[in-house]
C-alpha cells in the first residue's frame, strides 16, 4: 500500500479490526507480520488460512508499537475477545457491529490483491502519471517544467518509450489524450474523478492524497485504498479492450511482468527451475541451498497460485494416505500426523493443507 499516513488513523483501526473473525481466532503478532509483509512460508500460510492473503504487505511501514497500542485498544473496548489460548482472539459481537457500522459509510477494499498485483499497479501508475505530464507539456511545446518523477529509471523509461513510438510526438500526445478521454468515460464517475485528481499536466497540478481527503471529508488512508481500486479498474478496462487503448496497453504490458513478478528473486528462480522439470532436491543442489529452503518456496507457490499442482511433490502412496488421514481428522496437527506417518516431512503436511483449503474455500 503506497501511503505514508499510517499512524493510527481511525480508518486504519477499523480496517485492522475487520480482519479479525467471529469464526476462527487470529494471533495479533501473526496479523502484524501479515500486514507488514514478512515473507515466510508460515506467515503466508497463516494469511491464507485467515482469508486475508490479499492484504499481505498492505502496511509495510506500520510500527510495532503503534500496532500493539491499537490491539490493546480493541481489547479494552471489548471488540476482540481472547480464545482459550490467550494469544489468539476472535472478533466479538460488539466488534462486528463496530466494523459494520463504520464501513456502511466508508469504502472497503474488497477487491484489493496487494500480494499479487500491488507491485504492478504501483509501477503502472507511476509510468502513466509521468508520461501524462510529459505528453501534456509536449502538446503545448513547453520544455520548462518541473518533472513530477525525479527517479532516473522512470525518466529513462519515458525517453525510451517516446523513441520507440512510430508516431510524431504531437500525434502521440493527441492519441494518448484521446485514449484518456475514452477510458475515463467508461469508468465509474467517482473512480474517474479520483484518477483525474492525481493527474499533472500543462497548467494543472495533481492533488496529493491529503488534499483529496480534505476535499472528500475522509482520511488519506481511505483515499489510498480508493485510488488503488480506481487504478485497478483502469487497468482492467485497458486489458479487456486493448485494441481501443493501444498506447495504454503498451504501458500495461511493460508494468505487468510475468506470472512470477510478484515473487522474491529466490522463489522466482525456484519456480523457473520447477517449470523445467527439476525436483526439489535437484534445485537445492544446483543452487547450493538447503532442501527445506526450496520446499518453502514450493509451499509459497502453492499458496499464491491456486492452479499450482501439489501432488507432483509427494509420492502417490503417501499422498493418498495423507489425504485419507485428513479426511478422518481435518484439523490434524503435524505432531499427531507423524505418530502415524513418522517419515513425512513438514512440507508435505503443509502442501496437503494448502491443497485441501482450496476445495473448502
N, C-alpha and C positions, 0 to 999 in steps of 0.2 A: 504494500500500500504506500503510495507516494504522497504523504502529507506529513509536515513536520510538527503539527499541533496535536500531540498525543497525550499531553499531560492531563489526565483525569477529567476530561470533558464529560458532561452529562451523557452525551451521545455514546461515547466510548464505554462508559459504565454500563449503560443499558444493553449495548451490543454484547459486551463480555458476559453479562448476566444471561442473555438469550442463549448462550452456548451451553449452559447447564441444562440438564434434562430431568423430568419427573420419572422417567422410565429406568434410567441407569445412573449410577454415581460417577462423578468425574473428580479426578485429583487436581486441585488447583495448581500444584507445581508442574504437572504434566501439561495442563492447559496453557500455562505461561510459555513453556518450551514450544508448544504448537504455534502460539501467536507470534513469537519472535523468530520462528523458523529454524529450530535446532534440528538439523537434517541427519537423523539416525533412523535406522530401520524400525527401532522400537517406538520412537516418537511418531513416525509416520503411521505405524500400525495403530497406535492409540488414536491419532487423528481420524483414521479410517473407521475405527471401532466406535468413536464418539459421533460419527457422521458429520464431522466438521473439517474434513480434509481440504475442502475448497477454501478455507480461511487460513490455511497453513502459511505462516510468514506474513500475515496481514499487517502486523505491527512490529517490524524488525527492530525498532529503536525503543520499544517500551522498556522502561526501567523496572527492575525487580521490586525496588522499594515502593514505587507508585502502585504497581500491581498488587503487592501484598496489602497495602493500605486499603485498596479497593475491595479486596476479598474480605478483610476484617469488617468493612462497612456492610457488605452483603450479609455477613453472619449476624452482626449487631441488629440489622433490620429484620432478620428472620427470613430473608429472601432465598437463602440456601440452607439446607439442614444436613447435619452430619449423618453419614451412613454408619453401619455397625463399626467399620474401621474409620476412626475419625479423620483420616487423611483424605477421605473421599466425601463428596457432597452431592446431594440431589437438589434440584430446583424445587422450592416449596410451592404450595398452592398460592401463597401471597406473592411470591416472586414471579410466578407465572402470570398473575393478574397485572403486576407492575410492568412486565415486558409487553403484554398485550395492549395495555393502555398507552404506553409510550409509543409503540410502533404503529398504533392506529392513526397517529398524526405525524409520523416520520417515516422516511424511506428505509427499507430493509434490503440489504444486498443479496437477495435470494439466488440470483444467477451468477454471482461472482465466482470465478475459479482462479484464485490468486496463485495456486501451486503450478498449474499448467499453462495459464495464459497471462499471468501478471507481467512477466518479463517481456513478452512480445507486444503486449498492449502498451507498455511504457515506451518501448522502442519505436513503435508505430507512431505514437502521439508526438514524441519528441521530433521525429522527422517531418511529420505533417505540419506541425506548428512552425518550424523553422523554414521549411520550403514555402509555406503560405506567405510568410513575411518577405522572403527573398523575391518571390514572383510578383507579389503586390508592388514592391518597390521598383522592380524591373519594368512593370507595366507603366509606371509613372516616370520611368527613366531617372530614378533617384539613386545615386550611388553613395550618398552621405547619410547614413543612418546607423544606429547602434544595434548590432545583431542581438537577438534575444538568447541565442545559444553561443556561448564562447568556447565550448568544447571543440578542440581541434578535430577530433574524429567525426563529429557531426558536420562541421563546416566542410571538411574534405569530402564527406559523402555527398553533400549538396552540390559541390563543384563537379564531382564526377557524374552525378545524376544528370545535371544540366548538359554536360558534354556529350553524354550518351544519347540524348534525345535527338531524333532526326528533325524535329520542328525548330523553326526560328524561335528565339527566346520570347518575342512578343506573342507569337502564335501559341507558344507553350503556356504563357501566362494566361491568355484568354481561354484556352481549352481547360486549364486547371480551374479557373474561376467558374466556368460553366459546370464542371463536374461538382464543385462545391454547392452551387445553387441547386442542382438537380438532386443530389443526395440529401441535402437538408430538407427539401420539400417532401421527401419520402419518410423522413424520421418523425417521431412523435414531437410535437411542437415544443414541449418542455425540454426534452433531450437536445433538440436543435438549439434552443436558447442557451443551454449550458455550454454546448460546444462553441457557439459563436462568441460567447462572452470571453472565452480564453484566447481567441484569435488576435494576432497582432499583424497589422499591415500598414499601408501608407496612411498616415494621419489617424491611425487607430491603434490603441494600446490595449492588449489583453488584460483582463482583470485577474487578480490573484484569488485563491480560494477564500481568503479572509474577506476580500471585497465582495465577492459573490454571496458569501454567507451573510454579510451585513445587509445586503440588498434583499435577500430572501428571508431574513429573520431566523436563520438556523446556524448551526455550528460549522466551522471549517471541515471537521471530520465528516459530517454528513455530506457536505459538498464534494469531498474527495471520493466518497462512495458513489454519489450521483454522477460525477464526472466519469469515473471508471465504467459505470454502467452505460453511459451515453456513448463512450468511445467503443465499447464492445458492440453496441447496436450499430454504430457507424461501420465498424469492421465487418459485421455480418452482412450489412446491406451491400458493401463493396464486394465481398466474396461471393454472395449469391447472385449478383448481377455484374460480374466482372467485365462483360462486354460493354456495359454502359459507362463504366468508370475505369478506362484503361490506364490512366495515369495514377490514380489512387491504388489500383490493383498492383501496379509495379512496386509501389511503396509497401503495400501489404505483404507481397511475396518476400521482399528483402528484409522485412521485420519478423516474419513468422519463423524462419529457420526450419529445421527438420523435425521429425516426430520426437526426437530426444533433446530438443533445445532447452527444455526446462530442467534437465538433469545436471548434476555436477559433472565436471570433466571426467572424473574417475568412473562414475556409474555409466556415463555415456560410452566410454571406451569399452567397458564390460558388455554393454548392450550390443555394440557393433561386433564384438567377438562372438557373442551368442548367436547373432544373426548369421554368422559364417559357420555355425555348427560346432563351435568349440564347447567343451564341457567346463563345468566349474573348476575342476582340478587342472585342466589344461590351461585355462586362463590364469589361474593362480601361479602356475609355473612360468608361463610366458611373461607375466607382469611382475614376478617376484614378490607376490603378496600372499598373505595367509588365505587359506581356503575359506575361513569364516568371513573375511572381508568381502570376497567375491559373492559368497552366499547372501550377505547383507544387501549387496547390490541387486541380486536376483529378487529378494523379498521386496525391495523398494520398487523395482519394475513391476512386480505382480500387484502391488498396491496402487500404483499410479495408472497402469494400463489394464483396464478390465478384460481386454482380449489376450492378455499375456498368458501363455499356456504354462500351467503349473506342473501337470502330470509328467512332463518330459524330464523333470529333475528328481523324480522319485521312482525307484524300481517298481514295476507294475504290481507285484505281490504285496509289497509294503504299502503302496498307495491304496490298494483296495482294503487292506487290513486297517490302515489308519482311518479311512472313511467309515468302516464298519464300527470302529470304536467311537468315533464322533457321533454316529447315528444313535448309538446307545446312550451316549453322555455328551451332549453338545458342548457343555462348559468344562470338559475335562482339562485339567491343568497338565503342564508338561511333566511335573513331578509324578502325577498319577499315571500318565501315559507310559513313562519309562519303566514303571514297575511291570507293565505288560509287554512292552517292546523296548528292552534295555539298550539296543544298538541304534535307536532312532536319533539322529541329530536334531537339535533345536530348530534348525532351518526348515526341516520337513514339516515339523509340527506347525510352525508359523505359516508356511505356504498353504497347508491344508486349511488353516483358519481363514486365510485371506480368500481362498477359492470358495469356501463354503459361505462366507459372508456375502459374496456376490449373488448367490442363489436366494439368500434370505432377506436381502435388502428390499 
